[in-house]
Amino acid sequence: MPITVRLDVMLAKRKMKSKDLATRIGISEQNLSLLKSGKVRGVRFETLAAICKALECQPGDLLEYTASDDSEN
């Protein structure tokens, strides 16, 4: 997948634990862990907005697009 989730980087920059973020935004630690690992197929805008608010960042700070060499589009 050409989208990389950089949530762990932002958590480290903000010196916040995953557990604290999960509690603050109202999702389970397990779901947050799945999001951090990139194992989810999607994320609700509401959840993304809550993460950005809690970490004081922009969505682009959390998600990164990397073009692969084999895609022509």
CHARMM internal coordinates of N, CA and C (Angstrom, degrees):
IC EDIT
DIST 1 N 1 CA 1.4582
DIST 1 CA 1 C 1.5249
ANGL 1 N 1 CA 1 C 108.22
DIST 1 C 2 N 1.3145
ANGL 1 CA 1 C 2 N 116.74
DIHE 1 N 1 CA 1 C 2 N 132.11
DIST 2 N 2 CA 1.4653
ANGL 1 C 2 N 2 CA 119.85
DIHE 1 CA 1 C 2 N 2 CA -177.50
DIST 2 CA 2 C 1.5316
ANGL 2 N 2 CA 2 C 114.47
DIHE 1 C 2 N 2 CA 2 C -78.67
DIST 2 C 3 N 1.3458
ANGL 2 CA 2 C 3 N 118.37
DIHE 2 N 2 CA 2 C 3 N -0.19
DIST 3 N 3 CA 1.4644
ANGL 2 C 3 N 3 CA 121.46
DIHE 2 CA 2 C 3 N 3 CA 177.37
DIST 3 CA 3 C 1.5297
ANGL 3 N 3 CA 3 C 108.80
DIHE 2 C 3 N 3 CA 3 C -101.54
DIST 3 C 4 N 1.3164
ANGL 3 CA 3 C 4 N 116.13
DIHE 3 N 3 CA 3 C 4 N 125.68
DIST 4 N 4 CA 1.4608
ANGL 3 C 4 N 4 CA 122.10
DIHE 3 CA 3 C 4 N 4 CA 178.04
DIST 4 CA 4 C 1.5223
ANGL 4 N 4 CA 4 C 108.76
DIHE 3 C 4 N 4 CA 4 C -110.59
DIST 4 C 5 N 1.3185
ANGL 4 CA 4 C 5 N 116.10
DIHE 4 N 4 CA 4 C 5 N 131.04
DIST 5 N 5 CA 1.4610
ANGL 4 C 5 N 5 CA 121.57
DIHE 4 CA 4 C 5 N 5 CA 178.03
DIST 5 CA 5 C 1.5267
ANGL 5 N 5 CA 5 C 107.78
DIHE 4 C 5 N 5 CA 5 C -90.02
DIST 5 C 6 N 1.3201
ANGL 5 CA 5 C 6 N 116.08
DIHE 5 N 5 CA 5 C 6 N 123.53
DIST 6 N 6 CA 1.4655
ANGL 5 C 6 N 6 CA 121.82
DIHE 5 CA 5 C 6 N 6 CA -177.19
DIST 6 CA 6 C 1.5306
ANGL 6 N 6 CA 6 C 111.56
DIHE 5 C 6 N 6 CA 6 C -110.42
DIST 6 C 7 N 1.2990
ANGL 6 CA 6 C 7 N 116.53
DIHE 6 N 6 CA 6 C 7 N 31.50
DIST 7 N 7 CA 1.4567
ANGL 6 C 7 N 7 CA 121.92
DIHE 6 CA 6 C 7 N 7 CA -178.59
DIST 7 CA 7 C 1.5224
ANGL 7 N 7 CA 7 C 111.46
DIHE 6 C 7 N 7 CA 7 C -61.75
DIST 7 C 8 N 1.3206
ANGL 7 CA 7 C 8 N 117.27
DIHE 7 N 7 CA 7 C 8 N -39.08
DIST 8 N 8 CA 1.4613
ANGL 7 C 8 N 8 CA 120.36
DIHE 7 CA 7 C 8 N 8 CA -179.95
DIST 8 CA 8 C 1.5195
ANGL 8 N 8 CA 8 C 112.11
DIHE 7 C 8 N 8 CA 8 C -62.37
DIST 8 C 9 N 1.3330
ANGL 8 CA 8 C 9 N 116.47
DIHE 8 N 8 CA 8 C 9 N -34.91
DIST 9 N 9 CA 1.4666
ANGL 8 C 9 N 9 CA 120.81
DIHE 8 CA 8 C 9 N 9 CA 178.02
DIST 9 CA 9 C 1.5248
ANGL 9 N 9 CA 9 C 110.53
DIHE 8 C 9 N 9 CA 9 C -65.55
DIST 9 C 10 N 1.3335
ANGL 9 CA 9 C 10 N 115.80
DIHE 9 N 9 CA 9 C 10 N -44.67
DIST 10 N 10 CA 1.4706
ANGL 9 C 10 N 10 CA 119.79
DIHE 9 CA 9 C 10 N 10 CA -178.93
DIST 10 CA 10 C 1.5268
ANGL 10 N 10 CA 10 C 110.93
DIHE 9 C 10 N 10 CA 10 C -68.61
DIST 10 C 11 N 1.3219
ANGL 10 CA 10 C 11 N 117.59
DIHE 10 N 10 CA 10 C 11 N -36.67
DIST 11 N 11 CA 1.4675
ANGL 10 C 11 N 11 CA 120.14
DIHE 10 CA 10 C 11 N 11 CA 175.88
DIST 11 CA 11 C 1.5259
ANGL 11 N 11 CA 11 C 110.04
DIHE 10 C 11 N 11 CA 11 C -60.92
DIST 11 C 12 N 1.3137
ANGL 11 CA 11 C 12 N 117.33
DIHE 11 N 11 CA 11 C 12 N -43.16
DIST 12 N 12 CA 1.4636
ANGL 11 C 12 N 12 CA 121.12
DIHE 11 CA 11 C 12 N 12 CA 179.32
DIST 12 CA 12 C 1.5308
ANGL 12 N 12 CA 12 C 111.10
DIHE 11 C 12 N 12 CA 12 C -64.37
DIST 12 C 13 N 1.3287
ANGL 12 CA 12 C 13 N 116.56
DIHE 12 N 12 CA 12 C 13 N -41.90
DIST 13 N 13 CA 1.4687
ANGL 12 C 13 N 13 CA 120.17
DIHE 12 CA 12 C 13 N 13 CA 178.64
DIST 13 CA 13 C 1.5202
ANGL 13 N 13 CA 13 C 112.02
DIHE 12 C 13 N 13 CA 13 C -62.37
DIST 13 C 14 N 1.3341
ANGL 13 CA 13 C 14 N 115.47
DIHE 13 N 13 CA 13 C 14 N -36.20
DIST 14 N 14 CA 1.4693
ANGL 13 C 14 N 14 CA 120.35
DIHE 13 CA 13 C 14 N 14 CA -178.59
DIST 14 CA 14 C 1.5298
ANGL 14 N 14 CA 14 C 112.06
DIHE 13 C 14 N 14 CA 14 C -90.08
DIST 14 C 15 N 1.3471
ANGL 14 CA 14 C 15 N 116.09
DIHE 14 N 14 CA 14 C 15 N -0.74
DIST 15 N 15 CA 1.4697
ANGL 14 C 15 N 15 CA 121.96
DIHE 14 CA 14 C 15 N 15 CA -179.70
DIST 15 CA 15 C 1.5260
ANGL 15 N 15 CA 15 C 111.01
DIHE 14 C 15 N 15 CA 15 C 52.81
DIST 15 C 16 N 1.3384
ANGL 15 CA 15 C 16 N 114.13
DIHE 15 N 15 CA 15 C 16 N 47.94
DIST 16 N 16 CA 1.4577
ANGL 15 C 16 N 16 CA 121.07
DIHE 15 CA 15 C 16 N 16 CA -179.39
DIST 16 CA 16 C 1.5246
ANGL 16 N 16 CA 16 C 108.55
DIHE 15 C 16 N 16 CA 16 C -120.59
DIST 16 C 17 N 1.3150
ANGL 16 CA 16 C 17 N 116.30
DIHE 16 N 16 CA 16 C 17 N 142.93
DIST 17 N 17 CA 1.4549
ANGL 16 C 17 N 17 CA 121.48
DIHE 16 CA 16 C 17 N 17 CA 177.43
DIST 17 CA 17 C 1.5251
ANGL 17 N 17 CA 17 C 109.50
DIHE 16 C 17 N 17 CA 17 C -87.11
DIST 17 C 18 N 1.3204
ANGL 17 CA 17 C 18 N 114.90
DIHE 17 N 17 CA 17 C 18 N 150.86
DIST 18 N 18 CA 1.4649
ANGL 17 C 18 N 18 CA 120.47
DIHE 17 CA 17 C 18 N 18 CA 178.12
DIST 18 CA 18 C 1.5202
ANGL 18 N 18 CA 18 C 111.16
DIHE 17 C 18 N 18 CA 18 C -56.17
DIST 18 C 19 N 1.3110
ANGL 18 CA 18 C 19 N 115.83
DIHE 18 N 18 CA 18 C 19 N -41.20
DIST 19 N 19 CA 1.4630
ANGL 18 C 19 N 19 CA 120.98
DIHE 18 CA 18 C 19 N 19 CA -179.07
DIST 19 CA 19 C 1.5246
ANGL 19 N 19 CA 19 C 110.53
DIHE 18 C 19 N 19 CA 19 C -59.18
DIST 19 C 20 N 1.3313
ANGL 19 CA 19 C 20 N 116.94
DIHE 19 N 19 CA 19 C 20 N -42.95
DIST 20 N 20 CA 1.4664
ANGL 19 C 20 N 20 CA 120.95
DIHE 19 CA 19 C 20 N 20 CA -179.73
DIST 20 CA 20 C 1.5264
ANGL 20 N 20 CA 20 C 111.32
DIHE 19 C 20 N 20 CA 20 C -66.15
DIST 20 C 21 N 1.3350
ANGL 20 CA 20 C 21 N 116.27
DIHE 20 N 20 CA 20 C 21 N -41.11
DIST 21 N 21 CA 1.4638
ANGL 20 C 21 N 21 CA 119.77
DIHE 20 CA 20 C 21 N 21 CA 178.89
DIST 21 CA 21 C 1.5261
ANGL 21 N 21 CA 21 C 110.46
DIHE 20 C 21 N 21 CA 21 C -65.14
DIST 21 C 22 N 1.3192
ANGL 21 CA 21 C 22 N 116.94
DIHE 21 N 21 CA 21 C 22 N -44.49
DIST 22 N 22 CA 1.4629
ANGL 21 C 22 N 22 CA 120.73
DIHE 21 CA 21 C 22 N 22 CA -179.80
DIST 22 CA 22 C 1.5248
ANGL 22 N 22 CA 22 C 110.49
DIHE 21 C 22 N 22 CA 22 C -58.31
DIST 22 C 23 N 1.3188
ANGL 22 CA 22 C 23 N 116.12
DIHE 22 N 22 CA 22 C 23 N -44.31
DIST 23 N 23 CA 1.4668
ANGL 22 C 23 N 23 CA 120.50
DIHE 22 CA 22 C 23 N 23 CA 178.86
DIST 23 CA 23 C 1.5224
ANGL 23 N 23 CA 23 C 110.93
DIHE 22 C 23 N 23 CA 23 C -63.62
DIST 23 C 24 N 1.3148
ANGL 23 CA 23 C 24 N 116.23
DIHE 23 N 23 CA 23 C 24 N -43.47
DIST 24 N 24 CA 1.4655
ANGL 23 C 24 N 24 CA 121.49
DIHE 23 CA 23 C 24 N 24 CA -176.81
DIST 24 CA 24 C 1.5263
ANGL 24 N 24 CA 24 C 112.42
DIHE 23 C 24 N 24 CA 24 C -64.80
DIST 24 C 25 N 1.3402
ANGL 24 CA 24 C 25 N 117.20
DIHE 24 N 24 CA 24 C 25 N -37.25
DIST 25 N 25 CA 1.4626
ANGL 24 C 25 N 25 CA 119.06
DIHE 24 CA 24 C 25 N 25 CA -176.21
DIST 25 CA 25 C 1.5263
ANGL 25 N 25 CA 25 C 112.81
DIHE 24 C 25 N 25 CA 25 C -98.33
DIST 25 C 26 N 1.3220
ANGL 25 CA 25 C 26 N 117.18
DIHE 25 N 25 CA 25 C 26 N -5.67
DIST 26 N 26 CA 1.4489
ANGL 25 C 26 N 26 CA 120.62
DIHE 25 CA 25 C 26 N 26 CA 173.03
DIST 26 CA 26 C 1.5223
ANGL 26 N 26 CA 26 C 116.02
DIHE 25 C 26 N 26 CA 26 C 81.58
DIST 26 C 27 N 1.3409
ANGL 26 CA 26 C 27 N 117.32
DIHE 26 N 26 CA 26 C 27 N 33.89
DIST 27 N 27 CA 1.4580
ANGL 26 C 27 N 27 CA 119.90
DIHE 26 CA 26 C 27 N 27 CA 172.77
DIST 27 CA 27 C 1.5220
ANGL 27 N 27 CA 27 C 108.62
DIHE 26 C 27 N 27 CA 27 C -124.58
DIST 27 C 28 N 1.3107
ANGL 27 CA 27 C 28 N 116.54
DIHE 27 N 27 CA 27 C 28 N 164.87
DIST 28 N 28 CA 1.4563
ANGL 27 C 28 N 28 CA 119.59
DIHE 27 CA 27 C 28 N 28 CA -178.51
DIST 28 CA 28 C 1.5288
ANGL 28 N 28 CA 28 C 110.56
DIHE 27 C 28 N 28 CA 28 C -74.17
DIST 28 C 29 N 1.3190
ANGL 28 CA 28 C 29 N 115.47
DIHE 28 N 28 CA 28 C 29 N 154.79
DIST 29 N 29 CA 1.4627
ANGL 28 C 29 N 29 CA 120.29
DIHE 28 CA 28 C 29 N 29 CA 177.39
DIST 29 CA 29 C 1.5235
ANGL 29 N 29 CA 29 C 110.23
DIHE 28 C 29 N 29 CA 29 C -61.95
DIST 29 C 30 N 1.3369
ANGL 29 CA 29 C 30 N 115.99
DIHE 29 N 29 CA 29 C 30 N -35.16
DIST 30 N 30 CA 1.4567
ANGL 29 C 30 N 30 CA 120.34
DIHE 29 CA 29 C 30 N 30 CA 179.90
DIST 30 CA 30 C 1.5336
ANGL 30 N 30 CA 30 C 110.88
DIHE 29 C 30 N 30 CA 30 C -64.15
DIST 30 C 31 N 1.3236
ANGL 30 CA 30 C 31 N 117.05
DIHE 30 N 30 CA 30 C 31 N -44.63
DIST 31 N 31 CA 1.4696
ANGL 30 C 31 N 31 CA 119.93
DIHE 30 CA 30 C 31 N 31 CA 178.31
DIST 31 CA 31 C 1.5177
ANGL 31 N 31 CA 31 C 111.26
DIHE 30 C 31 N 31 CA 31 C -65.26
DIST 31 C 32 N 1.3164
ANGL 31 CA 31 C 32 N 117.51
DIHE 31 N 31 CA 31 C 32 N -38.27
DIST 32 N 32 CA 1.4558
ANGL 31 C 32 N 32 CA 120.33
DIHE 31 CA 31 C 32 N 32 CA 177.48
DIST 32 CA 32 C 1.5272
ANGL 32 N 32 CA 32 C 110.36
DIHE 31 C 32 N 32 CA 32 C -65.29
DIST 32 C 33 N 1.3145
ANGL 32 CA 32 C 33 N 116.84
DIHE 32 N 32 CA 32 C 33 N -39.09
DIST 33 N 33 CA 1.4637
ANGL 32 C 33 N 33 CA 121.39
DIHE 32 CA 32 C 33 N 33 CA 177.82
DIST 33 CA 33 C 1.5291
ANGL 33 N 33 CA 33 C 111.01
DIHE 32 C 33 N 33 CA 33 C -62.77
DIST 33 C 34 N 1.3201
ANGL 33 CA 33 C 34 N 116.61
DIHE 33 N 33 CA 33 C 34 N -42.47
DIST 34 N 34 CA 1.4631
ANGL 33 C 34 N 34 CA 120.21
DIHE 33 CA 33 C 34 N 34 CA 176.91
DIST 34 CA 34 C 1.5227
ANGL 34 N 34 CA 34 C 111.50
DIHE 33 C 34 N 34 CA 34 C -62.53
DIST 34 C 35 N 1.3164
ANGL 34 CA 34 C 35 N 116.55
DIHE 34 N 34 CA 34 C 35 N -39.42
DIST 35 N 35 CA 1.4579
ANGL 34 C 35 N 35 CA 121.24
DIHE 34 CA 34 C 35 N 35 CA 177.81
DIST 35 CA 35 C 1.5239
ANGL 35 N 35 CA 35 C 110.49
DIHE 34 C 35 N 35 CA 35 C -64.97
DIST 35 C 36 N 1.3332
ANGL 35 CA 35 C 36 N 116.63
DIHE 35 N 35 CA 35 C 36 N -45.34
DIST 36 N 36 CA 1.4689
ANGL 35 C 36 N 36 CA 120.98
DIHE 35 CA 35 C 36 N 36 CA 179.32
DIST 36 CA 36 C 1.5192
ANGL 36 N 36 CA 36 C 112.28
DIHE 35 C 36 N 36 CA 36 C -59.61
DIST 36 C 37 N 1.3209
ANGL 36 CA 36 C 37 N 116.32
DIHE 36 N 36 CA 36 C 37 N -37.63
DIST 37 N 37 CA 1.4611
ANGL 36 C 37 N 37 CA 120.35
DIHE 36 CA 36 C 37 N 37 CA -177.30
DIST 37 CA 37 C 1.5266
ANGL 37 N 37 CA 37 C 113.10
DIHE 36 C 37 N 37 CA 37 C -81.68
DIST 37 C 38 N 1.3268
ANGL 37 CA 37 C 38 N 117.03
DIHE 37 N 37 CA 37 C 38 N -7.64
DIST 38 N 38 CA 1.4546
ANGL 37 C 38 N 38 CA 120.84
DIHE 37 CA 37 C 38 N 38 CA 179.83
DIST 38 CA 38 C 1.5177
ANGL 38 N 38 CA 38 C 113.39
DIHE 37 C 38 N 38 CA 38 C 78.33
DIST 38 C 39 N 1.3222
ANGL 38 CA 38 C 39 N 117.19
DIHE 38 N 38 CA 38 C 39 N 17.82
DIST 39 N 39 CA 1.4642
ANGL 38 C 39 N 39 CA 121.29
DIHE 38 CA 38 C 39 N 39 CA -177.33
DIST 39 CA 39 C 1.5238
ANGL 39 N 39 CA 39 C 113.09
DIHE 38 C 39 N 39 CA 39 C -89.48
DIST 39 C 40 N 1.2952
ANGL 39 CA 39 C 40 N 118.45
DIHE 39 N 39 CA 39 C 40 N 6.75
DIST 40 N 40 CA 1.4592
ANGL 39 C 40 N 40 CA 121.15
DIHE 39 CA 39 C 40 N 40 CA 177.11
DIST 40 CA 40 C 1.5238
ANGL 40 N 40 CA 40 C 109.06
DIHE 39 C 40 N 40 CA 40 C -98.33
DIST 40 C 41 N 1.3021
ANGL 40 CA 40 C 41 N 115.73
DIHE 40 N 40 CA 40 C 41 N 154.09
DIST 41 N 41 CA 1.4654
ANGL 40 C 41 N 41 CA 120.22
DIHE 40 CA 40 C 41 N 41 CA -179.53
DIST 41 CA 41 C 1.5180
ANGL 41 N 41 CA 41 C 112.13
DIHE 40 C 41 N 41 CA 41 C -91.90
DIST 41 C 42 N 1.3212
ANGL 41 CA 41 C 42 N 116.62
DIHE 41 N 41 CA 41 C 42 N -12.31
DIST 42 N 42 CA 1.4473
ANGL 41 C 42 N 42 CA 120.16
DIHE 41 CA 41 C 42 N 42 CA -179.54
DIST 42 CA 42 C 1.5132
ANGL 42 N 42 CA 42 C 110.58
DIHE 41 C 42 N 42 CA 42 C -167.79
DIST 42 C 43 N 1.3103
ANGL 42 CA 42 C 43 N 114.81
DIHE 42 N 42 CA 42 C 43 N 166.91
DIST 43 N 43 CA 1.4571
ANGL 42 C 43 N 43 CA 120.75
DIHE 42 CA 42 C 43 N 43 CA 177.13
DIST 43 CA 43 C 1.5225
ANGL 43 N 43 CA 43 C 107.47
DIHE 42 C 43 N 43 CA 43 C -140.82
DIST 43 C 44 N 1.3178
ANGL 43 CA 43 C 44 N 116.20
DIHE 43 N 43 CA 43 C 44 N 137.10
DIST 44 N 44 CA 1.4665
ANGL 43 C 44 N 44 CA 120.26
DIHE 43 CA 43 C 44 N 44 CA 178.50
DIST 44 CA 44 C 1.5283
ANGL 44 N 44 CA 44 C 109.27
DIHE 43 C 44 N 44 CA 44 C -70.07
DIST 44 C 45 N 1.3238
ANGL 44 CA 44 C 45 N 115.05
DIHE 44 N 44 CA 44 C 45 N 144.29
DIST 45 N 45 CA 1.4618
ANGL 44 C 45 N 45 CA 119.92
DIHE 44 CA 44 C 45 N 45 CA 177.23
DIST 45 CA 45 C 1.5245
ANGL 45 N 45 CA 45 C 110.46
DIHE 44 C 45 N 45 CA 45 C -60.33
DIST 45 C 46 N 1.3136
ANGL 45 CA 45 C 46 N 116.25
DIHE 45 N 45 CA 45 C 46 N -34.96
DIST 46 N 46 CA 1.4656
ANGL 45 C 46 N 46 CA 121.08
DIHE 45 CA 45 C 46 N 46 CA 178.74
DIST 46 CA 46 C 1.5380
ANGL 46 N 46 CA 46 C 110.51
DIHE 45 C 46 N 46 CA 46 C -61.05
DIST 46 C 47 N 1.3287
ANGL 46 CA 46 C 47 N 116.52
DIHE 46 N 46 CA 46 C 47 N -43.08
DIST 47 N 47 CA 1.4643
ANGL 46 C 47 N 47 CA 121.10
DIHE 46 CA 46 C 47 N 47 CA 178.34
DIST 47 CA 47 C 1.5206
ANGL 47 N 47 CA 47 C 110.58
DIHE 46 C 47 N 47 CA 47 C -68.06
DIST 47 C 48 N 1.3235
ANGL 47 CA 47 C 48 N 117.00
DIHE 47 N 47 CA 47 C 48 N -43.60
DIST 48 N 48 CA 1.4585
ANGL 47 C 48 N 48 CA 121.45
DIHE 47 CA 47 C 48 N 48 CA 178.55
DIST 48 CA 48 C 1.5284
ANGL 48 N 48 CA 48 C 110.73
DIHE 47 C 48 N 48 CA 48 C -60.86
DIST 48 C 49 N 1.3217
ANGL 48 CA 48 C 49 N 116.56
DIHE 48 N 48 CA 48 C 49 N -42.16
DIST 49 N 49 CA 1.4678
ANGL 48 C 49 N 49 CA 120.56
DIHE 48 CA 48 C 49 N 49 CA 178.31
DIST 49 CA 49 C 1.5263
ANGL 49 N 49 CA 49 C 111.35
DIHE 48 C 49 N 49 CA 49 C -63.93
DIST 49 C 50 N 1.3381
ANGL 49 CA 49 C 50 N 116.92
DIHE 49 N 49 CA 49 C 50 N -40.17
DIST 50 N 50 CA 1.4661
ANGL 49 C 50 N 50 CA 120.50
DIHE 49 CA 49 C 50 N 50 CA 178.81
DIST 50 CA 50 C 1.5306
ANGL 50 N 50 CA 50 C 111.21
DIHE 49 C 50 N 50 CA 50 C -65.03
DIST 50 C 51 N 1.3181
ANGL 50 CA 50 C 51 N 116.45
DIHE 50 N 50 CA 50 C 51 N -39.72
DIST 51 N 51 CA 1.4775
ANGL 50 C 51 N 51 CA 120.35
DIHE 50 CA 50 C 51 N 51 CA 177.50
DIST 51 CA 51 C 1.5234
ANGL 51 N 51 CA 51 C 109.92
DIHE 50 C 51 N 51 CA 51 C -64.02
DIST 51 C 52 N 1.3257
ANGL 51 CA 51 C 52 N 116.16
DIHE 51 N 51 CA 51 C 52 N -46.19
DIST 52 N 52 CA 1.4701
ANGL 51 C 52 N 52 CA 120.06
DIHE 51 CA 51 C 52 N 52 CA -179.85
DIST 52 CA 52 C 1.5256
ANGL 52 N 52 CA 52 C 111.35
DIHE 51 C 52 N 52 CA 52 C -61.74
DIST 52 C 53 N 1.3258
ANGL 52 CA 52 C 53 N 117.12
DIHE 52 N 52 CA 52 C 53 N -39.90
DIST 53 N 53 CA 1.4589
ANGL 52 C 53 N 53 CA 120.57
DIHE 52 CA 52 C 53 N 53 CA 178.89
DIST 53 CA 53 C 1.5241
ANGL 53 N 53 CA 53 C 110.64
DIHE 52 C 53 N 53 CA 53 C -64.99
DIST 53 C 54 N 1.3328
ANGL 53 CA 53 C 54 N 116.52
DIHE 53 N 53 CA 53 C 54 N -45.66
DIST 54 N 54 CA 1.4673
ANGL 53 C 54 N 54 CA 120.61
DIHE 53 CA 53 C 54 N 54 CA -178.10
DIST 54 CA 54 C 1.5251
ANGL 54 N 54 CA 54 C 112.45
DIHE 53 C 54 N 54 CA 54 C -66.19
DIST 54 C 55 N 1.3373
ANGL 54 CA 54 C 55 N 116.25
DIHE 54 N 54 CA 54 C 55 N -35.90
DIST 55 N 55 CA 1.4708
ANGL 54 C 55 N 55 CA 120.17
DIHE 54 CA 54 C 55 N 55 CA -178.07
DIST 55 CA 55 C 1.5229
ANGL 55 N 55 CA 55 C 113.02
DIHE 54 C 55 N 55 CA 55 C -96.37
DIST 55 C 56 N 1.3421
ANGL 55 CA 55 C 56 N 116.07
DIHE 55 N 55 CA 55 C 56 N -1.58
DIST 56 N 56 CA 1.4638
ANGL 55 C 56 N 56 CA 121.41
DIHE 55 CA 55 C 56 N 56 CA -178.83
DIST 56 CA 56 C 1.5295
ANGL 56 N 56 CA 56 C 110.85
DIHE 55 C 56 N 56 CA 56 C 52.18
DIST 56 C 57 N 1.3407
ANGL 56 CA 56 C 57 N 114.10
DIHE 56 N 56 CA 56 C 57 N 59.08
DIST 57 N 57 CA 1.4590
ANGL 56 C 57 N 57 CA 119.66
DIHE 56 CA 56 C 57 N 57 CA -178.73
DIST 57 CA 57 C 1.5217
ANGL 57 N 57 CA 57 C 109.67
DIHE 56 C 57 N 57 CA 57 C -143.50
DIST 57 C 58 N 1.3057
ANGL 57 CA 57 C 58 N 116.22
DIHE 57 N 57 CA 57 C 58 N -179.42
DIST 58 N 58 CA 1.4562
ANGL 57 C 58 N 58 CA 123.40
DIHE 57 CA 57 C 58 N 58 CA 177.60
DIST 58 CA 58 C 1.5285
ANGL 58 N 58 CA 58 C 109.36
DIHE 57 C 58 N 58 CA 58 C -107.33
DIST 58 C 59 N 1.3363
ANGL 58 CA 58 C 59 N 118.49
DIHE 58 N 58 CA 58 C 59 N 156.52
DIST 59 N 59 CA 1.4638
ANGL 58 C 59 N 59 CA 120.20
DIHE 58 CA 58 C 59 N 59 CA 178.50
DIST 59 CA 59 C 1.5359
ANGL 59 N 59 CA 59 C 113.10
DIHE 58 C 59 N 59 CA 59 C -53.99
DIST 59 C 60 N 1.3066
ANGL 59 CA 59 C 60 N 116.58
DIHE 59 N 59 CA 59 C 60 N -34.94
DIST 60 N 60 CA 1.4677
ANGL 59 C 60 N 60 CA 120.91
DIHE 59 CA 59 C 60 N 60 CA 178.53
DIST 60 CA 60 C 1.5177
ANGL 60 N 60 CA 60 C 113.39
DIHE 59 C 60 N 60 CA 60 C -65.57
DIST 60 C 61 N 1.3250
ANGL 60 CA 60 C 61 N 117.16
DIHE 60 N 60 CA 60 C 61 N -19.25
DIST 61 N 61 CA 1.4593
ANGL 60 C 61 N 61 CA 120.26
DIHE 60 CA 60 C 61 N 61 CA 175.80
DIST 61 CA 61 C 1.5244
ANGL 61 N 61 CA 61 C 110.75
DIHE 60 C 61 N 61 CA 61 C -76.14
DIST 61 C 62 N 1.3226
ANGL 61 CA 61 C 62 N 116.77
DIHE 61 N 61 CA 61 C 62 N -19.81
DIST 62 N 62 CA 1.4647
ANGL 61 C 62 N 62 CA 122.52
DIHE 61 CA 61 C 62 N 62 CA -175.25
DIST 62 CA 62 C 1.5222
ANGL 62 N 62 CA 62 C 113.50
DIHE 61 C 62 N 62 CA 62 C -102.61
DIST 62 C 63 N 1.3244
ANGL 62 CA 62 C 63 N 116.50
DIHE 62 N 62 CA 62 C 63 N -25.40
DIST 63 N 63 CA 1.4642
ANGL 62 C 63 N 63 CA 121.38
DIHE 62 CA 62 C 63 N 63 CA -176.26
DIST 63 CA 63 C 1.5176
ANGL 63 N 63 CA 63 C 109.79
DIHE 62 C 63 N 63 CA 63 C -123.73
DIST 63 C 64 N 1.3296
ANGL 63 CA 63 C 64 N 115.27
DIHE 63 N 63 CA 63 C 64 N 138.63
DIST 64 N 64 CA 1.4669
ANGL 63 C 64 N 64 CA 120.14
DIHE 63 CA 63 C 64 N 64 CA -179.45
DIST 64 CA 64 C 1.5238
ANGL 64 N 64 CA 64 C 109.24
DIHE 63 C 64 N 64 CA 64 C -132.67
DIST 64 C 65 N 1.3199
ANGL 64 CA 64 C 65 N 116.31
DIHE 64 N 64 CA 64 C 65 N 133.27
DIST 65 N 65 CA 1.4570
ANGL 64 C 65 N 65 CA 121.76
DIHE 64 CA 64 C 65 N 65 CA 177.43
DIST 65 CA 65 C 1.5169
ANGL 65 N 65 CA 65 C 108.62
DIHE 64 C 65 N 65 CA 65 C -98.89
DIST 65 C 66 N 1.3318
ANGL 65 CA 65 C 66 N 115.68
DIHE 65 N 65 CA 65 C 66 N 129.50
DIST 66 N 66 CA 1.4531
ANGL 65 C 66 N 66 CA 121.30
DIHE 65 CA 65 C 66 N 66 CA 176.97
DIST 66 CA 66 C 1.5187
ANGL 66 N 66 CA 66 C 107.74
DIHE 65 C 66 N 66 CA 66 C -123.92
DIST 66 C 67 N 1.3123
ANGL 66 CA 66 C 67 N 116.67
DIHE 66 N 66 CA 66 C 67 N 115.48
DIST 67 N 67 CA 1.4603
ANGL 66 C 67 N 67 CA 120.60
DIHE 66 CA 66 C 67 N 67 CA -179.72
DIST 67 CA 67 C 1.5224
ANGL 67 N 67 CA 67 C 109.48
DIHE 66 C 67 N 67 CA 67 C -70.40
DIST 67 C 68 N 1.3175
ANGL 67 CA 67 C 68 N 115.08
DIHE 67 N 67 CA 67 C 68 N 136.88
DIST 68 N 68 CA 1.4630
ANGL 67 C 68 N 68 CA 118.86
DIHE 67 CA 67 C 68 N 68 CA 176.43
DIST 68 CA 68 C 1.5240
ANGL 68 N 68 CA 68 C 109.44
DIHE 67 C 68 N 68 CA 68 C -93.31
DIST 68 C 69 N 1.3033
ANGL 68 CA 68 C 69 N 116.07
DIHE 68 N 68 CA 68 C 69 N 153.78
DIST 69 N 69 CA 1.4538
ANGL 68 C 69 N 69 CA 121.27
DIHE 68 CA 68 C 69 N 69 CA -177.14
DIST 69 CA 69 C 1.5393
ANGL 69 N 69 CA 69 C 113.40
DIHE 68 C 69 N 69 CA 69 C -67.90
DIST 69 C 70 N 1.3361
ANGL 69 CA 69 C 70 N 116.88
DIHE 69 N 69 CA 69 C 70 N -27.03
DIST 70 N 70 CA 1.4606
ANGL 69 C 70 N 70 CA 120.20
DIHE 69 CA 69 C 70 N 70 CA -175.80
DIST 70 CA 70 C 1.5188
ANGL 70 N 70 CA 70 C 114.59
DIHE 69 C 70 N 70 CA 70 C -85.22
DIST 70 C 71 N 1.3377
ANGL 70 CA 70 C 71 N 118.07
DIHE 70 N 70 CA 70 C 71 N -7.37
DIST 71 N 71 CA 1.4685
ANGL 70 C 71 N 71 CA 119.29
DIHE 70 CA 70 C 71 N 71 CA 178.93
DIST 71 CA 71 C 1.5246
ANGL 71 N 71 CA 71 C 110.29
DIHE 70 C 71 N 71 CA 71 C -93.93
DIST 71 C 72 N 1.2999
ANGL 71 CA 71 C 72 N 115.77
DIHE 71 N 71 CA 71 C 72 N 130.63
DIST 72 N 72 CA 1.4581
ANGL 71 C 72 N 72 CA 122.08
DIHE 71 CA 71 C 72 N 72 CA -179.02
DIST 72 CA 72 C 1.5200
ANGL 72 N 72 CA 72 C 112.26
DIHE 71 C 72 N 72 CA 72 C -96.56
DIST 72 C 73 N 1.3380
ANGL 72 CA 72 C 73 N 117.62
DIHE 72 N 72 CA 72 C 73 N -15.47
DIST 73 N 73 CA 1.4641
ANGL 72 C 73 N 73 CA 120.79
DIHE 72 CA 72 C 73 N 73 CA -175.32
DIST 73 CA 73 C 1.4638
ANGL 73 N 73 CA 73 C 109.47
DIHE 72 C 73 N 73 CA 73 C -91.04
END
COOR INIT
IC SEED 1 N 1 CA 1 C
IC BUILD
